[in-house]
Amino acid sequence: MLTLTLKSALTVPLEAEVLSPDVLAGLSPAAIRTLPVMLGKRQQRLEDHFEIDGHGSDEIELRGDLSKVKWIGRGMTRGRIRVVGHAGMHLGAYMHGGVIEVTGNATDWVGGEMSGGLIHIRGHAGQQLGAAYRGSATGMTGGTILVEGSAGVEIGMRMKRGLIAIRGPVRDFAGLQMKGGTIVLMSGGELRTGAWMHRGTIISLQPLHLLPTFTATCVYQPTFLALYAKYLARFGFTLPLGNYRRHMGDASVPGKGEILVWQPPAERTSAAPGPLDGAAG
């Protein structure tokens, strides 16, 4: 395993696309030390900022407060990166495969336009998780992003495939302009969830303030959720099976997306169920 430890706290963002198994695997310590990084507008060497222990490997551990280190794991296709601390912007952007784990928090654009692999954030995440970059038509197209804490605005913006699951609350515009894929909100979201979504599924275990362009259609038990529940249980995420209220939209696009809101047993009525049993008026 290769271990890199940040020497001192950064006050200027450090762009370090070389922190990827695809770049580091097989390199000698001497070659690793001379890899280029950008501190602001100045090109420097990796050894200027990191203590390096070990040879190049598919298993990489990064230590320290890397909240100002950008592009960790950019475009990686294999291997594992473990960040013991915080991670900076664009973590796992354009990722195709492999695993990234962060023991602390991550900032904005985690998994931007990723197409495969797994990113697991133990702390909180910032904005535009799994989203499309400005001017791009499509965001995340595959893979999994898991966040134990909260997340910011526009998670899953324009995502087409893949899975995002967030244990804590999220901010506005979750699933903005979604084209496909699945977002699981275990603690709900703020306003405008699913705005302008075309397709895809958003699952919320808490009530949501939905836009008026979403229509409640039924309460039912989605059988496909059993597959997601089994997969997420491997990472300690519990997705309950049972009744969900289904909302279709966003009609302003018009779109065919769906938002499923969990209906706890205590909230179900004892009367004979109708097509919108338990639906809000």
C-alpha positions as CSV (number, residue, x, y, z in Angstrom):
1,M,0.0,0.0,0.0
2,L,1.1,3.5,-0.8
3,T,0.6,6.1,2.0
4,L,0.8,9.9,1.4
5,T,0.6,12.3,4.4
6,L,0.0,16.0,3.9
7,K,3.0,17.9,5.4
8,S,1.1,21.1,6.4
9,A,-2.3,22.8,6.1
10,L,-3.0,24.4,2.7
11,T,-4.2,27.9,2.4
12,V,-4.4,27.8,-1.5
13,P,-6.2,25.0,-3.4
14,L,-3.9,22.2,-4.6
15,E,-4.9,20.5,-7.9
16,A,-3.6,16.9,-7.6
17,E,-5.1,14.7,-10.4
18,V,-2.1,12.4,-10.0
19,L,-3.6,11.0,-6.7
20,S,-5.2,8.1,-8.5
21,P,-4.3,4.4,-8.7
22,D,-4.2,4.7,-12.5
23,V,-1.3,7.1,-12.2
24,L,0.5,5.8,-9.1
25,A,0.4,2.0,-9.6
26,G,3.8,0.6,-10.4
27,L,5.8,3.8,-9.9
28,S,8.9,3.9,-7.8
29,P,9.1,6.3,-4.8
30,A,11.4,8.5,-6.8
31,A,9.0,8.8,-9.7
32,I,6.1,9.5,-7.3
33,R,8.0,12.3,-5.6
34,T,8.4,14.2,-8.9
35,L,4.8,14.0,-10.1
36,P,3.4,17.4,-10.9
37,V,0.7,19.2,-8.9
38,M,-0.6,22.8,-9.2
39,L,-0.6,25.1,-6.2
40,G,-2.7,28.0,-7.5
41,K,-0.9,28.9,-10.7
42,R,2.5,27.4,-9.8
43,Q,3.5,23.9,-10.8
44,Q,5.2,22.0,-8.0
45,R,6.1,18.4,-7.1
46,L,4.1,16.0,-5.1
47,E,6.9,15.7,-2.6
48,D,6.6,19.4,-1.8
49,H,3.3,18.7,0.0
50,F,3.3,15.0,0.9
51,E,5.4,12.6,2.9
52,I,5.5,9.5,0.7
53,D,5.8,6.0,2.2
54,G,5.8,3.0,-0.1
55,H,5.8,2.1,-3.8
56,G,3.1,2.8,-6.3
57,S,0.1,0.6,-5.7
58,D,-3.6,0.2,-6.4
59,E,-4.2,0.7,-2.7
60,I,-3.6,4.3,-1.7
61,E,-4.1,6.0,1.7
62,L,-4.1,9.8,2.0
63,R,-3.8,11.3,5.4
64,G,-4.4,14.8,6.7
65,D,-6.9,17.6,6.1
66,L,-7.2,17.4,2.3
67,S,-10.2,19.8,2.1
68,K,-8.2,22.1,-0.3
69,V,-6.9,19.2,-2.4
70,K,-8.9,19.0,-5.7
71,W,-9.4,16.1,-8.2
72,I,-8.5,13.2,-6.0
73,G,-9.3,10.0,-7.9
74,R,-10.2,11.9,-11.1
75,G,-11.1,9.4,-13.9
76,M,-9.9,6.4,-11.9
77,T,-10.8,3.0,-13.3
78,R,-9.6,0.6,-10.5
79,G,-8.1,0.3,-7.1
80,R,-8.9,1.9,-3.8
81,I,-8.3,5.3,-2.3
82,R,-8.9,5.9,1.5
83,V,-8.8,9.4,2.7
84,V,-8.2,9.6,6.5
85,G,-9.5,13.1,7.0
86,H,-11.4,15.5,4.7
87,A,-11.4,15.7,0.9
88,G,-11.6,18.6,-1.5
89,M,-13.6,19.5,-4.5
90,H,-14.2,17.1,-7.5
91,L,-13.4,13.9,-5.5
92,G,-13.9,11.0,-7.9
93,A,-14.9,13.2,-10.8
94,Y,-15.3,11.2,-14.1
95,M,-14.6,8.0,-12.1
96,H,-15.1,4.8,-14.0
97,G,-14.3,2.1,-11.4
98,G,-12.7,1.4,-8.0
99,V,-13.5,2.6,-4.5
100,I,-13.0,5.9,-2.7
101,E,-13.6,6.1,1.0
102,V,-13.4,9.3,3.1
103,T,-13.5,9.2,6.9
104,G,-14.3,12.9,7.2
105,N,-16.2,15.4,5.1
106,A,-16.0,16.1,1.4
107,T,-16.8,19.4,-0.4
108,D,-18.5,20.1,-3.7
109,W,-18.8,18.1,-6.9
110,V,-18.2,14.6,-5.4
111,G,-18.5,12.1,-8.2
112,G,-19.2,14.7,-10.9
113,E,-20.2,12.9,-14.1
114,M,-18.9,9.6,-12.8
115,S,-19.8,6.4,-14.7
116,G,-18.8,3.6,-12.3
117,G,-17.2,2.7,-9.0
118,L,-18.1,3.5,-5.4
119,I,-17.6,6.6,-3.3
120,H,-18.4,6.4,0.4
121,I,-18.3,9.6,2.5
122,R,-18.4,9.0,6.3
123,G,-19.1,12.6,7.1
124,H,-20.9,15.4,5.2
125,A,-20.8,16.3,1.5
126,G,-21.1,19.6,-0.3
127,Q,-23.1,20.7,-3.3
128,Q,-23.6,19.1,-6.8
129,L,-23.0,15.5,-5.7
130,G,-23.0,13.3,-8.8
131,A,-24.0,16.3,-10.9
132,A,-23.4,17.5,-14.4
133,Y,-20.8,20.2,-14.8
134,R,-21.9,23.6,-16.0
135,G,-22.8,23.4,-19.7
136,S,-22.8,19.6,-19.7
137,A,-26.1,17.8,-20.6
138,T,-25.6,14.7,-18.5
139,G,-24.3,14.1,-14.9
140,M,-23.7,10.8,-13.2
141,T,-24.2,7.8,-15.5
142,G,-23.3,4.9,-13.2
143,G,-21.8,3.8,-10.0
144,T,-22.7,4.5,-6.4
145,I,-22.3,7.5,-4.0
146,L,-23.0,7.0,-0.3
147,V,-23.0,9.8,2.3
148,E,-23.4,9.2,6.0
149,G,-24.0,12.8,6.8
150,S,-25.8,15.7,5.0
151,A,-25.4,17.1,1.5
152,G,-25.9,20.5,-0.2
153,V,-27.9,21.7,-3.2
154,E,-28.5,20.1,-6.6
155,I,-27.4,16.6,-5.8
156,G,-27.8,14.3,-8.8
157,M,-28.4,17.2,-11.1
158,R,-29.0,15.8,-14.7
159,M,-27.9,12.3,-13.5
160,K,-28.9,9.5,-16.0
161,R,-28.0,6.3,-14.1
162,G,-26.5,5.1,-10.9
163,L,-27.4,5.3,-7.2
164,I,-27.0,8.1,-4.6
165,A,-28.0,7.4,-1.0
166,I,-27.7,10.1,1.7
167,R,-28.4,9.4,5.4
168,G,-28.7,13.0,6.5
169,P,-30.8,15.8,5.2
170,V,-30.1,17.5,1.8
171,R,-30.7,21.0,0.6
172,D,-32.8,22.4,-2.3
173,F,-33.1,21.0,-5.8
174,A,-32.3,17.4,-5.1
175,G,-32.6,15.5,-8.4
176,L,-32.7,18.7,-10.5
177,Q,-33.4,17.8,-14.1
178,M,-32.9,14.1,-13.5
179,K,-32.8,11.9,-16.5
180,G,-32.6,8.6,-14.8
181,G,-31.0,6.7,-11.9
182,T,-32.0,6.6,-8.2
183,I,-31.6,9.0,-5.3
184,V,-32.4,7.8,-1.7
185,L,-33.1,10.5,0.8
186,M,-33.1,8.9,4.2
187,S,-33.8,12.2,6.1
188,G,-35.7,14.0,3.4
189,G,-34.8,17.2,1.6
190,E,-35.6,20.9,1.6
191,L,-37.5,22.6,-1.3
192,R,-37.9,21.9,-5.0
193,T,-37.0,18.2,-4.9
194,G,-37.2,16.7,-8.4
195,A,-37.6,20.1,-10.1
196,W,-37.8,19.6,-13.9
197,M,-37.0,15.9,-13.6
198,H,-37.6,13.9,-16.8
199,R,-37.2,10.4,-15.5
200,G,-35.6,8.5,-12.7
201,T,-36.6,7.7,-9.1
202,I,-36.3,9.7,-5.9
203,I,-37.0,7.8,-2.7
204,S,-37.6,9.7,0.6
205,L,-38.1,8.2,4.0
206,Q,-39.4,11.6,5.3
207,P,-42.3,13.8,4.1
208,L,-41.4,16.3,1.3
209,H,-42.7,19.7,0.3
210,L,-43.3,18.8,-3.3
211,L,-43.8,21.2,-6.2
212,P,-47.5,21.5,-7.4
213,T,-46.3,20.0,-10.8
214,F,-46.1,16.6,-9.1
215,T,-49.3,14.4,-8.9
216,A,-49.9,11.8,-6.3
217,T,-51.0,8.6,-8.1
218,C,-51.2,5.8,-5.7
219,V,-49.9,4.1,-2.5
220,Y,-48.3,0.8,-3.2
221,Q,-45.4,-1.5,-2.3
222,P,-42.6,-1.2,-4.9
223,T,-41.1,-4.7,-5.3
224,F,-38.0,-3.4,-7.0
225,L,-36.9,-1.7,-3.7
226,A,-36.0,-5.1,-2.3
227,L,-33.0,-5.1,-4.6
228,Y,-31.9,-1.7,-3.4
229,A,-32.5,-2.6,0.2
230,K,-30.3,-5.7,0.0
231,Y,-27.5,-3.7,-1.7
232,L,-27.6,-0.8,0.7
233,A,-27.7,-3.1,3.7
234,R,-24.1,-4.0,2.9
235,F,-23.1,-0.5,3.9
236,G,-25.3,-0.1,6.9
237,F,-28.1,1.8,5.1
238,T,-31.6,0.5,5.9
239,L,-34.3,1.0,3.3
240,P,-37.7,-0.1,4.6
241,L,-40.0,-2.2,2.5
242,G,-43.7,-1.5,2.6
243,N,-46.1,1.2,1.4
244,Y,-44.8,4.3,-0.5
245,R,-46.9,7.1,-1.9
246,R,-46.0,7.6,-5.6
247,H,-45.9,11.1,-7.2
248,M,-45.3,11.6,-10.9
249,G,-43.7,14.6,-12.6
250,D,-42.4,17.1,-13.2
251,A,-45.4,18.1,-15.3
252,S,-43.8,21.4,-16.2
253,V,-41.2,19.7,-18.4
254,P,-43.3,17.5,-18.9
255,G,-41.5,14.6,-17.2
256,K,-42.1,11.0,-16.3
257,G,-40.1,10.9,-13.1
258,E,-41.3,9.4,-9.8
259,I,-40.9,10.4,-6.2
260,L,-41.7,7.7,-3.7
261,V,-42.4,8.8,-0.1
262,W,-42.3,6.2,2.7
263,Q,-45.6,5.7,4.5
264,P,-44.9,4.5,8.1
265,P,-47.4,1.9,9.4
266,A,-48.6,4.2,12.1
267,E,-49.8,6.7,9.5
268,R,-52.0,4.3,7.6
269,T,-55.7,4.6,7.9
270,S,-57.9,1.6,9.0
271,A,-60.5,2.4,6.4
272,A,-60.7,0.5,3.2
273,P,-57.9,1.7,0.9
274,G,-58.6,3.7,-2.2
275,P,-56.3,4.5,-5.1
276,L,-54.8,7.4,-3.1
277,D,-55.0,5.9,0.3
278,G,-52.9,8.1,2.7
279,A,-52.3,10.7,0.0
280,A,-52.1,14.3,1.1
281,G,-54.9,16.6,0.1
